[in-house]
Amino acid sequence: MALTFTEEQEQLRTTLRRFLADKAPSAAVRRAMDSGEGYDPRLWRQMADQLGLHGLALPEAYGGFGGGPVELGIVLEELGRVLLPSPYFATVALAGQALAASNDEAAQARWLPAIADGSTTATLALAEESGSWRVEDVETTATHETVSGTKMFVVDGHTADLILVVARTGTGPGLFAVDGDAPGVTRTRLETLDPTRRLARVDLDGAPARRIGPDGDASAYLRTVLDLVAVALAAEQVGGAQACLDAAVEYAKVRVQFGRPIGSFQAVKHKCADLLVQVEGARSAAYHATTVADEGSSELPVSAALAAACCADAFTHAAKENIQIHGGIGYTWEHDAHLYLKRAKSSEQLFGGPAAHRARLADLVGI
């Protein structure tokens, strides 16, 4: 199992990093997060039209480029480095992967081409008032034609054109497609900790729905989707953690105290060194998980749980240490350090905290 990238994958990273440096500097990120949509629609179109990012990890038969979790991980790592406010994670990592893994050719033909060309945004709805992302905890119910449930908390749910809802049926959990503007759908944007990623409350009252994926109990398929989502988020967290490490090291080089750069002091040196070790460990866990996911290995649940716990911890630790090394300026609104900490904390709890992932990992390996 290789943990290295091909020349084409490295070119993808280089091209995207250059693109984001030009199109998504800090000032642009702040404008987008404060806008009504919560993202820049023009940049969204450029990501699709100029770079083909939306279809990168989707099947060629449905307008994609036939990549997989490794390519998606590269994109998310780079987006995470700049905290880009965008429905990309919800549309591609959540809904796109769910559709691609469904083996439902009719559903894929209907929605994947529009996701690939950027004309449709989408998301996945599972978490309810309990905050759980376990399939067995879902209380939303569905028939073959409608879905009903309250207080579903959905990433980018306020703007998504398509909402894929996990709901209980008489034969077990299943996945259902609901139009974002359909009758019976009420969407409320929520004020959240992280201004760079929007969250909405979605209430469904007999909303028209279409079943996607396997009939009967679809728990196994849905758990696989959630593992793929956890791997995608881990890659994004690695990007954010690396950005925090880079910012901390750069500041330690240029900030002078008592006539010396603060990076020359042992306490700051050790902080940066320890942070490097943790970020590199998280990167290894994330890259391993994307490789396992790409190969369709049975090790995916273990690798996903490990990466989810490790990368969440690393990003939060890196964001905190970045603020500490910056000192007083790191606490100001004008500095971006607080944005990374807010993204780190919100991502840490998005699909269950590190403790939940560790508990799952222990169960999977029989500890």
JOBELPE-V268395 format. One record per residue. N is the residue number from 0. RES is the residue in one letter. SS is DSSP state (alpha for helix, beta for strand, coil for the rest). Layout:
# JOBELPE-V268395
n=N res=RES ss=SS
n=N res=RES ss=SS
This chain:
# JOBELPE-V268395
n=0 res=M ss=coil
n=1 res=A ss=coil
n=2 res=L ss=coil
n=3 res=T ss=coil
n=4 res=F ss=coil
n=5 res=T ss=coil
n=6 res=E ss=alpha
n=7 res=E ss=alpha
n=8 res=Q ss=alpha
n=9 res=E ss=alpha
n=10 res=Q ss=alpha
n=11 res=L ss=alpha
n=12 res=R ss=alpha
n=13 res=T ss=alpha
n=14 res=T ss=alpha
n=15 res=L ss=alpha
n=16 res=R ss=alpha
n=17 res=R ss=alpha
n=18 res=F ss=alpha
n=19 res=L ss=alpha
n=20 res=A ss=alpha
n=21 res=D ss=alpha
n=22 res=K ss=alpha
n=23 res=A ss=coil
n=24 res=P ss=coil
n=25 res=S ss=alpha
n=26 res=A ss=alpha
n=27 res=A ss=alpha
n=28 res=V ss=alpha
n=29 res=R ss=alpha
n=30 res=R ss=alpha
n=31 res=A ss=alpha
n=32 res=M ss=alpha
n=33 res=D ss=alpha
n=34 res=S ss=coil
n=35 res=G ss=coil
n=36 res=E ss=coil
n=37 res=G ss=coil
n=38 res=Y ss=coil
n=39 res=D ss=coil
n=40 res=P ss=alpha
n=41 res=R ss=alpha
n=42 res=L ss=alpha
n=43 res=W ss=alpha
n=44 res=R ss=alpha
n=45 res=Q ss=alpha
n=46 res=M ss=alpha
n=47 res=A ss=alpha
n=48 res=D ss=alpha
n=49 res=Q ss=coil
n=50 res=L ss=coil
n=51 res=G ss=coil
n=52 res=L ss=coil
n=53 res=H ss=coil
n=54 res=G ss=coil
n=55 res=L ss=coil
n=56 res=A ss=coil
n=57 res=L ss=coil
n=58 res=P ss=coil
n=59 res=E ss=alpha
n=60 res=A ss=alpha
n=61 res=Y ss=alpha
n=62 res=G ss=coil
n=63 res=G ss=coil
n=64 res=F ss=coil
n=65 res=G ss=coil
n=66 res=G ss=coil
n=67 res=G ss=coil
n=68 res=P ss=alpha
n=69 res=V ss=alpha
n=70 res=E ss=alpha
n=71 res=L ss=alpha
n=72 res=G ss=alpha
n=73 res=I ss=alpha
n=74 res=V ss=alpha
n=75 res=L ss=alpha
n=76 res=E ss=alpha
n=77 res=E ss=alpha
n=78 res=L ss=alpha
n=79 res=G ss=alpha
n=80 res=R ss=alpha
n=81 res=V ss=alpha
n=82 res=L ss=coil
n=83 res=L ss=coil
n=84 res=P ss=coil
n=85 res=S ss=coil
n=86 res=P ss=coil
n=87 res=Y ss=alpha
n=88 res=F ss=alpha
n=89 res=A ss=alpha
n=90 res=T ss=alpha
n=91 res=V ss=alpha
n=92 res=A ss=alpha
n=93 res=L ss=alpha
n=94 res=A ss=alpha
n=95 res=G ss=alpha
n=96 res=Q ss=alpha
n=97 res=A ss=alpha
n=98 res=L ss=alpha
n=99 res=A ss=alpha
n=100 res=A ss=coil
n=101 res=S ss=coil
n=102 res=N ss=coil
n=103 res=D ss=coil
n=104 res=E ss=alpha
n=105 res=A ss=alpha
n=106 res=A ss=alpha
n=107 res=Q ss=alpha
n=108 res=A ss=alpha
n=109 res=R ss=alpha
n=110 res=W ss=alpha
n=111 res=L ss=alpha
n=112 res=P ss=alpha
n=113 res=A ss=alpha
n=114 res=I ss=alpha
n=115 res=A ss=alpha
n=116 res=D ss=coil
n=117 res=G ss=coil
n=118 res=S ss=coil
n=119 res=T ss=coil
n=120 res=T ss=coil
n=121 res=A ss=beta
n=122 res=T ss=beta
n=123 res=L ss=beta
n=124 res=A ss=beta
n=125 res=L ss=coil
n=126 res=A ss=coil
n=127 res=E ss=coil
n=128 res=E ss=coil
n=129 res=S ss=coil
n=130 res=G ss=coil
n=131 res=S ss=coil
n=132 res=W ss=coil
n=133 res=R ss=coil
n=134 res=V ss=alpha
n=135 res=E ss=alpha
n=136 res=D ss=alpha
n=137 res=V ss=coil
n=138 res=E ss=coil
n=139 res=T ss=coil
n=140 res=T ss=beta
n=141 res=A ss=beta
n=142 res=T ss=coil
n=143 res=H ss=coil
n=144 res=E ss=coil
n=145 res=T ss=beta
n=146 res=V ss=beta
n=147 res=S ss=beta
n=148 res=G ss=beta
n=149 res=T ss=beta
n=150 res=K ss=beta
n=151 res=M ss=beta
n=152 res=F ss=beta
n=153 res=V ss=beta
n=154 res=V ss=beta
n=155 res=D ss=coil
n=156 res=G ss=coil
n=157 res=H ss=coil
n=158 res=T ss=coil
n=159 res=A ss=coil
n=160 res=D ss=coil
n=161 res=L ss=beta
n=162 res=I ss=beta
n=163 res=L ss=beta
n=164 res=V ss=beta
n=165 res=V ss=beta
n=166 res=A ss=beta
n=167 res=R ss=beta
n=168 res=T ss=beta
n=169 res=G ss=coil
n=170 res=T ss=coil
n=171 res=G ss=beta
n=172 res=P ss=beta
n=173 res=G ss=beta
n=174 res=L ss=beta
n=175 res=F ss=beta
n=176 res=A ss=beta
n=177 res=V ss=beta
n=178 res=D ss=beta
n=179 res=G ss=coil
n=180 res=D ss=coil
n=181 res=A ss=coil
n=182 res=P ss=coil
n=183 res=G ss=coil
n=184 res=V ss=beta
n=185 res=T ss=beta
n=186 res=R ss=beta
n=187 res=T ss=beta
n=188 res=R ss=beta
n=189 res=L ss=beta
n=190 res=E ss=coil
n=191 res=T ss=coil
n=192 res=L ss=coil
n=193 res=D ss=coil
n=194 res=P ss=coil
n=195 res=T ss=coil
n=196 res=R ss=coil
n=197 res=R ss=coil
n=198 res=L ss=beta
n=199 res=A ss=beta
n=200 res=R ss=beta
n=201 res=V ss=beta
n=202 res=D ss=beta
n=203 res=L ss=beta
n=204 res=D ss=beta
n=205 res=G ss=beta
n=206 res=A ss=beta
n=207 res=P ss=beta
n=208 res=A ss=coil
n=209 res=R ss=beta
n=210 res=R ss=beta
n=211 res=I ss=beta
n=212 res=G ss=coil
n=213 res=P ss=coil
n=214 res=D ss=coil
n=215 res=G ss=coil
n=216 res=D ss=coil
n=217 res=A ss=coil
n=218 res=S ss=alpha
n=219 res=A ss=alpha
n=220 res=Y ss=alpha
n=221 res=L ss=alpha
n=222 res=R ss=alpha
n=223 res=T ss=alpha
n=224 res=V ss=alpha
n=225 res=L ss=alpha
n=226 res=D ss=alpha
n=227 res=L ss=alpha
n=228 res=V ss=alpha
n=229 res=A ss=alpha
n=230 res=V ss=alpha
n=231 res=A ss=alpha
n=232 res=L ss=alpha
n=233 res=A ss=alpha
n=234 res=A ss=alpha
n=235 res=E ss=alpha
n=236 res=Q ss=alpha
n=237 res=V ss=alpha
n=238 res=G ss=alpha
n=239 res=G ss=alpha
n=240 res=A ss=alpha
n=241 res=Q ss=alpha
n=242 res=A ss=alpha
n=243 res=C ss=alpha
n=244 res=L ss=alpha
n=245 res=D ss=alpha
n=246 res=A ss=alpha
n=247 res=A ss=alpha
n=248 res=V ss=alpha
n=249 res=E ss=alpha
n=250 res=Y ss=alpha
n=251 res=A ss=alpha
n=252 res=K ss=alpha
n=253 res=V ss=alpha
n=254 res=R ss=coil
n=255 res=V ss=beta
n=256 res=Q ss=beta
n=257 res=F ss=coil
n=258 res=G ss=coil
n=259 res=R ss=beta
n=260 res=P ss=beta
n=261 res=I ss=alpha
n=262 res=G ss=alpha
n=263 res=S ss=alpha
n=264 res=F ss=coil
n=265 res=Q ss=alpha
n=266 res=A ss=alpha
n=267 res=V ss=alpha
n=268 res=K ss=alpha
n=269 res=H ss=alpha
n=270 res=K ss=alpha
n=271 res=C ss=alpha
n=272 res=A ss=alpha
n=273 res=D ss=alpha
n=274 res=L ss=alpha
n=275 res=L ss=alpha
n=276 res=V ss=alpha
n=277 res=Q ss=alpha
n=278 res=V ss=alpha
n=279 res=E ss=alpha
n=280 res=G ss=alpha
n=281 res=A ss=alpha
n=282 res=R ss=alpha
n=283 res=S ss=alpha
n=284 res=A ss=alpha
n=285 res=A ss=alpha
n=286 res=Y ss=alpha
n=287 res=H ss=alpha
n=288 res=A ss=alpha
n=289 res=T ss=alpha
n=290 res=T ss=alpha
n=291 res=V ss=alpha
n=292 res=A ss=alpha
n=293 res=D ss=alpha
n=294 res=E ss=alpha
n=295 res=G ss=coil
n=296 res=S ss=coil
n=297 res=S ss=coil
n=298 res=E ss=coil
n=299 res=L ss=alpha
n=300 res=P ss=alpha
n=301 res=V ss=alpha
n=302 res=S ss=alpha
n=303 res=A ss=alpha
n=304 res=A ss=alpha
n=305 res=L ss=alpha
n=306 res=A ss=alpha
n=307 res=A ss=alpha
n=308 res=A ss=alpha
n=309 res=C ss=alpha
n=310 res=C ss=alpha
n=311 res=A ss=alpha
n=312 res=D ss=alpha
n=313 res=A ss=alpha
n=314 res=F ss=alpha
n=315 res=T ss=alpha
n=316 res=H ss=alpha
n=317 res=A ss=alpha
n=318 res=A ss=alpha
n=319 res=K ss=alpha
n=320 res=E ss=alpha
n=321 res=N ss=alpha
n=322 res=I ss=alpha
n=323 res=Q ss=alpha
n=324 res=I ss=alpha
n=325 res=H ss=alpha
n=326 res=G ss=alpha
n=327 res=G ss=alpha
n=328 res=I ss=alpha
n=329 res=G ss=alpha
n=330 res=Y ss=alpha
n=331 res=T ss=coil
n=332 res=W ss=coil
n=333 res=E ss=coil
n=334 res=H ss=coil
n=335 res=D ss=coil
n=336 res=A ss=alpha
n=337 res=H ss=alpha
n=338 res=L ss=alpha
n=339 res=Y ss=alpha
n=340 res=L ss=alpha
n=341 res=K ss=alpha
n=342 res=R ss=alpha
n=343 res=A ss=alpha
n=344 res=K ss=alpha
n=345 res=S ss=alpha
n=346 res=S ss=alpha
n=347 res=E ss=alpha
n=348 res=Q ss=alpha
n=349 res=L ss=alpha
n=350 res=F ss=coil
n=351 res=G ss=coil
n=352 res=G ss=coil
n=353 res=P ss=alpha
n=354 res=A ss=alpha
n=355 res=A ss=alpha
n=356 res=H ss=alpha
n=357 res=R ss=alpha
n=358 res=A ss=alpha
n=359 res=R ss=alpha
n=360 res=L ss=alpha
n=361 res=A ss=alpha
n=362 res=D ss=alpha
n=363 res=L ss=alpha
n=364 res=V ss=alpha
n=365 res=G ss=coil
n=366 res=I ss=coil
